[in-house]
Amino acid sequence: MTVTWPTAGAAPTGRGLIRCTPEDFVVREQLGFAPDGSGEHAFLHLEKRGLNTADLAQRISEISGVPLRDIGFSGMKDRNAVTSQWLSVGLAGQPEPDWLQLEIKGDVRVLEATRHGRKLRRGVHRANSFCLTLRQLQADRVELEQRLAGVRSGGVPNYFGEQRFGLGGSTLAQARQWAARSNSGRGGRKISRNRRSLYLSALRSLLFNRLLAQRVEEATWNTILPGDVCSLQGTRSRFACEQPDADITARASAGDLHPALPLWGRGEALQGDARQRAQAPVLAEEEGVCAFLEQAGLSLDYRPARALPDDFCWEFCDDDSLQLTFSLGAGSYATAVLAQILEYSQGDFAFGDGSE
């Protein structure tokens, strides 16, 4: 069963469809740096349609003869969309393949091929830009305009999107079963490295979303509270704030600072005692998941509770559709933005794979 999370303020009453065609969900990765043009790693800027990132990496491996472990990418991109992203291929003295072979099936375009000195790592891109079309709108225009304006000015709760948990929550259910078997000492069949990563991510994301839901229900998801960890907008910088002063409060109100919540793992907590006490009831309900993530060797990290879409614009079209354009920092989900605006359903195409 798919888990839904509380929205900031009243739940939306409008409805619409997303992904009626791949072109309704366009994602462009913004790398944030320029490949240096030399080195043993080929850097490929590719556009794909109806193909997920794992399948694209597999095709690159087959064409280049390079094992998957030597192919890098920064974020997963949706299958049921038109997306562009960068991937790296460690050639280490091998001849340059004919990358145009990637275009043979018609679902990939090579936008650029260059070189760089280092492999592309997960999460290093700066942002993703989106152009989304929502169709068959059933909504009060005044309310919808108010919601859109609210997202532009105040952002949205930075939930992990449903893609992280699998179709109908299937990945999360499998992850829970895997964790339960391991915690009981029963073990179970060995799973692949990729499957292990998916399961750990789903469990960790669940804990974060539950902690964020608590703050949303308290209407404090965009407010710095005593003992909070603060995250600086647009950076990975964070610091503990035992007692917010007028400057911290003003910076949070302006969107320069966000409260940050734990991505669970081993390590000393940055948040103060007051925040740990407030979070304890939620974490106690998932005690087994917390222990499992620590045993798996994950390190405690923090993620902003708020996402601020950049350059957020909208346009109502004559065919009863709504087009949204905006950018989000790496790791934030377009579907978290949509959930704050209206109740959406998937169109004629299947479930996506994420757009981190």
N, C-alpha and C positions, 0 to 999 in steps of 0.2 A: 504494500500500500504506500502511495506517495505521501510524504509528510509535508504539510503546509505550515508556514511560519507566520506569526502575527505581523501585520503591517503597522507602520507608524500612523497613529490616528485611526479613524474609522476605515473598515475594509472597503475596497472599491466596489461599486455597484455595476460599472460598465463591463462589457464583454467584447472579445474579439478573437480572431484567429491569427496565429503566427505560422510561418513556414508553409504557406500554401504552395510556394515554389522555392527552390534554393535561393533565387534572386531576392526573395523577401527577407533574407537574413545574410547581410553582407558584413564581413569582418576583415579589417586590415590591420595587420600587426605593425606596430611602430617600434622598430628595434632600439632606437635611442642612441646608437653609435654607428659609425661607418666602418665596414670591414676595411682593413688596411691594404688590401690588394696583393698581399704576398703571404707565404706560409704554406704549411702542409695540409691545411683544411680548406676544401672547396666550400664556399658559402653560396647557397642557392636561394634565391627569392622566387617562390613558386605560388601560383594561384591555382586553387583546386575547386572542384564542384562535385558534390556527392561522394566525397572521399574523406575518410578521417586521417588524422596525422599518423597513426600507427601504420595504416595501409600505405600511405605515401612513403614512409620510411622504408617499408618492406620493398616497395618498388625501386627505390633508390639503391637499396642493398643488392637487389637482383641485377640491376644494370651496371653497377660499379664493381661488384664482387667484394664490397666492404661489409664486414659483419655489422649487425644492428647495434652492437655495443659501441661502435665507432661513428655512429650517426647521431648527431645532436640536434635538438630543437628546444626552443624556450618555453613554448606552451602548446597544449592540445587545442585543436580547432575543430569546430563542428563538421560532421559529415553532411548534414542536411542544410547546406549553406554554400555561399560562394565566399571563400576565404583566401587570404594571402598570408604567407608566413615565411620565415627564414629557417633553413636547415643547414647543418654543417656535415661534411663528409671527410673523414680522416683518410687522406690518400697516401701519405707517408712514402713518397717516391714513386707511386704508381702513376701511370699515364692518365691524363684527363679523359674521362668517358665522354661520349657524345650525349650531353644532357637532353638534347631534343628528343631522344628516345622516350623520355618521360611523357611526351605529348601524344604518343601514338594512339592511345585510347580516347583522346579528345576531352578528358576530364581534368587535365593539368596543363598549365601554361608556364613556361620558363620566362620570368620577368627579368632576371639578372643572374649572372654566374660570375663570381669573383673569388678571391682567396682571403684567408685570414690566418693569423698565427695560433689561434686557440679554438678549441672545440666550443660550440654553442651549448650553454648550460641552461637548465630549467629556471624559469623565472627571471632571466636577466633583461628581457625586453621591457621597454618603458611603459607601453600602453597598448590598447587595442581601440581602434575606431570602428564604429558601428553605423550601419544604415539599415533600419528595420522597417518593414511595412506590415501593418496590422490591418486585417481585412474583416469585412462583415461586422463592422462596429455596431454595437447596441449599447449606447451610452448617452447620458445627458451631457450635451456639449458644455454647458456652464461648469458642471462638476468636473468634467474631464480637463477643461482648461485650468481649473484651480489646482488639480492634482499635478498637471504638467508644470505649472509655475512653481508649485511647492518642491518638486524634484529639482528643478533648475536652481532654486535659491537655497535649499536646505539639504539636498542629497537624499540618500536612502540607506536603510540598514544594510550593512555589507555582508549579507548572508552568502554562504556557498549555494550555488544554484542546484536545481534538482538533478542536473547532469552528473554531479559528483556522486549521487546516490544510486544511479542506474534507473532504468525504465521501471516505473512503479515501485522504486525503492529496492530493486532486486540486488544490486551490488551491496547495499547496506545490509540486507538480510543475510546474504552469503557471508559478509564480513563478520556479522555477529555470530553466526554459526561457527565460523573458523576460530574466532576468539574464544568462544565458549568451550570448544573442544580442546584448545590449547590450555586454557585455564584449568580445565578438569584433569589434565594430564593424559587425555585420551589420544592426543595428537591427531592423526588423520592423514589423508593422502597429501603428498608434497605438491605445492602449487608453484607456478612459475614466478619469476622475479617480477614481471609486469603485474600479474594478478595480486601478488603480495602488496605491491605499491598501491594498487587500486583499493584494496581492502583497508590498508592502514589510513589512506587518505579519507576514505568514506567515514571511518570511525572517528578520526580526528575532527573532520568537518562537522559531524553530528554534535560533538561536544561543544564546538565553537558556536554552532547555530543555536543550541539550547541555551547557552549562556547569553547570547545576543537576544534571543527571544525574551529572556527574563528582563533584560534592560529595556527592550521595546515595550513590554507590558507595563513597566514602571515609568515609561516616557523619559528615560535617562540615557538612551542610546547615543545621543549627540551632546551629552553634558559630561564634563570632567568632575568626578566625585572624589571625595577624600580617599586616598590610597590607590587611585587609578594609575595605570600605565598610560602615558600620553604618546601618541604617534604623530610625527610631523608630516603634514600633507605633502604628498609627492615624493617622499623619501622613505628610507628604511630606518631613519633615526627614531629613537624612542627613549623615554626617561620616566622614572617613577615620580609621582606627585602626591606626597603625603597629605598636603592641604592646599587645594587650589586657591590662588589669590585673584585679585581683580584682573590682572594681566592675563593669567591663564584662562579665566572665564571669558574674557573678551576675545582672545585668540581662538578659543573653541567656537564661540558664537560666529566669528568671521570665517570659520572653516580652515583656519591655519593649523589647528590641533584637533585630534580626535581621541576619544578614549579607545584603548586597545585591550582586547580580551585574549585569553590564553589559547594557543594551539598546543595541545597537551603533549607532554613528554617529560623526560628527566631534566632536572636542573632546579636551581634556586629561583623561587618566584620573585618577580619584580614588584608585583602589586602589594600594597600594604595590608595590614591585618584586617582593616574594615572591609576591604574588597574580598579578601579570602573568606571571611565569615559570610559575606553575602552570597558568594558563589558556592559555598559548601553544600547547601541542600541539593542543588542541581547536580553537582559532581558526585554526591553520595548515591544518587539514583543510578549513576553509571560507574560505580566503583570498579567493577570488573573491567570495563573498557579502559578506564584510566590506568589501572595496573598493567593491562595487556600492552598498551602503548609504551609504557615505561620499559617493560621487559623487552619490547621489540627494539629498544635502543634509540627511540626518537628523542630529540632534544626539545625542551620547552622553548616555545617561541610566542610571538604576539602578532595579532592582526587587527587593523583598525576596525572599529565597530561601525564606522560610517564610510560610505563611498560617495564622492562628489563627481557626478558626470561633468566632463569639461565640454564646452561649446555645445550645450544641450539645446537643440532646436526641434521644432515640429511643424508639420504642414498637413492640414486636412485636404484630402483630394476629392474630386468629383464622384469617384466610384465608391464612396463610403469607406474609404481606407484612411489610415493615418500613417504618416512617415516620420520616423524619429531618426535624428543623427546626433551622435555624441561620442565621446571617448571616455574610457575607463582605464585606470592604472592596472598593471599586470596583476592577475589573480582575482579581480572583481568580475562579477557576472552580469551580463546584460539582462538576463531573466530576473535578477533581483531588482533591477530598475523597473522592468515591466510589471512585476507583481505589485509594486506600489501604485501603479497607474490604473490597472484594470485587471479583471479576471480573464486570463487568456487560456486558449486551448491550442493544441497542435493542429496544423492543417493536414494536407494530404500526404505529407512526408513524415518519415519515421523520426524517432527520438534522436536528439543531437548528442554530441560527445563532449561538449564543454567549449568554452572560449576564454581561456585563462590568459 
